[in-house]
Amino acid sequence: MTKSFLKKLITFATLIITVFAISGCGTKTEPVSENKPVKIVFWYAVGGKVGEATKTLVDEFNSSHPDIQVEAVFQGDYDSAINKLKQSIPSKGTPNVMQVYDIGTRFMIDSKAVIPVQKWIDQEKFDMSTYEPNILAYYTVDNKLYSMPFNTSTPILYYNKTMFKEAGLDPENSPKTFEDVTAAAQKLTNRDANGTVTRPGLSVAIYGWFFEQFLAEQNAPYTNNGNGRDSLTTAVSFNSPQGEKTLAWWSGMVKDGTASNMGRKTADTLKAFIAGQTAMTIDSTGNLGDIMDGVNGKFDVGTGFMPHPADAKDGGVIIGGASLWMLAGHSDPEEKASWEFIKFMTAAKQQAFWHIKTGYFPVTKAAYDDPDLKKYEEKYPQFKVAIEQLHNTPINRNTQGGLLGVFTQSRQEIESAIEQVLNGQSTPRDALQKASDTVNGAIERYNQTTK
């Protein structure tokens, strides 16, 4: 072998080694920047002022966490968001974090596409002692917190204190029972010379969520198997004596004119109350700010606990709203970033801001120490009733709320049943039985798909 050939061979070998090094065979051409933020996607499903408050919090997180960048994507209403998630799961195109309404809990667990936040709570030994136990109870299944509560509300009784005074009722003493509401409504209802009702004492929108609350107030289950919490729901339980009692009371007042039926749109009933066209109504705590702004001092607004039958015991309200879920199938850095984002969104300072801007409950009691929130409570003392109602609710299977994968359909069937009863087209028993049969068929089909 000549020196010339050997020199060429060494040169060629050196070139090969250099090419492999440049091409990244076992090495990288440049180190990954430690300053490059981890990007995560957050799907949210609230619009209007609530959506604006959500975007404000996301922007604040991004500003205070340069190592993480959250892309917030509005997905329409809750149902639209769930449908988009169903489409994204097979293609592995899920977001990192998603806001899902309360009644989507069973589906989210059954999807097998989530990471319970309990994993990170345990891993970090994260202190949950200040979080509201009644709110955590809804999203806790099999002793595991699956999602972190975010926007939370309960319904309360709203009443016109000015009308109460005029009717000779105590404006500082809200009706507590079905019987109290009936008696008050009779005094509050105005009729013309012909006996035609010109202003009913009560108006309640036909909303499945309200019916669920009336059951929980009577400590009655919505579904079997411990409200779907001891084991998977196989049948509903709302076609019960408690369900019949609720519809009999409600329809009885509509029949005698002391209550009006304005249909399924809660906004219509809310507008009627604000306009002084009805003396009492039931609506979400999240609407307190809108009510106060709408009334604008035209009359004094009172708030009270959700009414229940006089003989009901150990009942209470079920929380509503939505929570933040972590979706599986993402990198470890993204998962950790998602947990940091969830912690931020539910921390005391952010929840105080959230409560003031939206009317939803703070999910942590630590938020009530915030100076701005204290000023808000001074301005709206009516909200204290909502807090007392939440804290007075015992935690049991019935107040935790039912879990079933076809909850959206179940609510629709319940609303149809209520509508039929209020319109005098069916008895409470027959309407609830018909709804039960339909929903049970849907449950059976759903459970087969989860297997």
Rosetta blueprint (number, residue, H / E / L):
1 M L
2 T L
3 K H
4 S H
5 F H
6 L H
7 K H
8 K H
9 L H
10 I H
11 T H
12 F H
13 A H
14 T H
15 L H
16 I H
17 I H
18 T H
19 V H
20 F H
21 A H
22 I H
23 S L
24 G L
25 C L
26 G L
27 T L
28 K L
29 T L
30 E L
31 P L
32 V L
33 S L
34 E L
35 N L
36 K L
37 P L
38 V E
39 K E
40 I E
41 V E
42 F E
43 W E
44 Y E
45 A L
46 V L
47 G L
48 G H
49 K H
50 V H
51 G H
52 E H
53 A H
54 T H
55 K H
56 T H
57 L H
58 V H
59 D H
60 E H
61 F H
62 N H
63 S H
64 S H
65 H L
66 P L
67 D L
68 I E
69 Q E
70 V E
71 E E
72 A E
73 V E
74 F E
75 Q L
76 G L
77 D L
78 Y H
79 D H
80 S H
81 A H
82 I H
83 N H
84 K H
85 L H
86 K H
87 Q H
88 S H
89 I L
90 P L
91 S L
92 K L
93 G L
94 T L
95 P L
96 N L
97 V E
98 M E
99 Q E
100 V E
101 Y E
102 D H
103 I H
104 G H
105 T H
106 R H
107 F H
108 M H
109 I H
110 D H
111 S L
112 K L
113 A L
114 V E
115 I E
116 P L
117 V L
118 Q H
119 K H
120 W H
121 I H
122 D H
123 Q H
124 E H
125 K L
126 F L
127 D L
128 M L
129 S L
130 T L
131 Y E
132 E L
133 P H
134 N H
135 I H
136 L H
137 A H
138 Y H
139 Y L
140 T E
141 V E
142 D L
143 N L
144 K E
145 L E
146 Y L
147 S L
148 M E
149 P E
150 F E
151 N E
152 T E
153 S E
154 T L
155 P E
156 I E
157 L E
158 Y E
159 Y E
160 N E
161 K H
162 T H
163 M H
164 F H
165 K H
166 E H
167 A L
168 G L
169 L L
170 D L
171 P L
172 E L
173 N L
174 S L
175 P L
176 K L
177 T E
178 F H
179 E H
180 D H
181 V H
182 T H
183 A H
184 A H
185 A H
186 Q H
187 K H
188 L H
189 T L
190 N E
191 R E
192 D L
193 A L
194 N L
195 G L
196 T L
197 V E
198 T E
199 R E
200 P L
201 G L
202 L E
203 S E
204 V L
205 A L
206 I L
207 Y L
208 G H
209 W H
210 F H
211 F H
212 E H
213 Q H
214 F H
215 L H
216 A H
217 E H
218 Q L
219 N L
220 A L
221 P L
222 Y L
223 T E
224 N H
225 N H
226 G H
227 N H
228 G H
229 R L
230 D L
231 S L
232 L L
233 T L
234 T L
235 A L
236 V E
237 S L
238 F L
239 N L
240 S L
241 P H
242 Q H
243 G H
244 E H
245 K H
246 T H
247 L H
248 A H
249 W H
250 W H
251 S H
252 G H
253 M H
254 V H
255 K H
256 D H
257 G L
258 T L
259 A E
260 S E
261 N L
262 M L
263 G L
264 R L
265 K L
266 T H
267 A H
268 D H
269 T H
270 L H
271 K H
272 A H
273 F H
274 I H
275 A L
276 G L
277 Q L
278 T L
279 A L
280 M E
281 T E
282 I E
283 D E
284 S E
285 T H
286 G H
287 N H
288 L H
289 G H
290 D H
291 I H
292 M H
293 D H
294 G H
295 V H
296 N L
297 G L
298 K L
299 F L
300 D L
301 V E
302 G E
303 T E
304 G E
305 F L
306 M L
307 P L
308 H E
309 P L
310 A L
311 D L
312 A L
313 K L
314 D L
315 G L
316 G L
317 V L
318 I L
319 I L
320 G E
321 G E
322 A E
323 S E
324 L E
325 W E
326 M E
327 L E
328 A L
329 G L
330 H L
331 S L
332 D H
333 P H
334 E H
335 E H
336 K H
337 A H
338 S H
339 W H
340 E H
341 F H
342 I H
343 K H
344 F H
345 M H
346 T L
347 A L
348 A H
349 K H
350 Q H
351 Q H
352 A H
353 F H
354 W H
355 H H
356 I H
357 K H
358 T H
359 G L
360 Y L
361 F E
362 P L
363 V L
364 T E
365 K H
366 A H
367 A H
368 Y H
369 D H
370 D L
371 P H
372 D H
373 L H
374 K H
375 K H
376 Y H
377 E H
378 E H
379 K H
380 Y L
381 P L
382 Q L
383 F H
384 K H
385 V H
386 A H
387 I H
388 E H
389 Q H
390 L H
391 H H
392 N H
393 T L
394 P L
395 I L
396 N L
397 R H
398 N H
399 T H
400 Q H
401 G L
402 G L
403 L L
404 L L
405 G L
406 V L
407 F H
408 T H
409 Q H
410 S H
411 R H
412 Q H
413 E H
414 I H
415 E H
416 S H
417 A H
418 I H
419 E H
420 Q H
421 V H
422 L H
423 N L
424 G L
425 Q L
426 S L
427 T L
428 P H
429 R H
430 D H
431 A H
432 L H
433 Q H
434 K H
435 A H
436 S H
437 D H
438 T H
439 V H
440 N H
441 G H
442 A H
443 I H
444 E H
445 R H
446 Y H
447 N H
448 Q H
449 T H
450 T H
451 K L
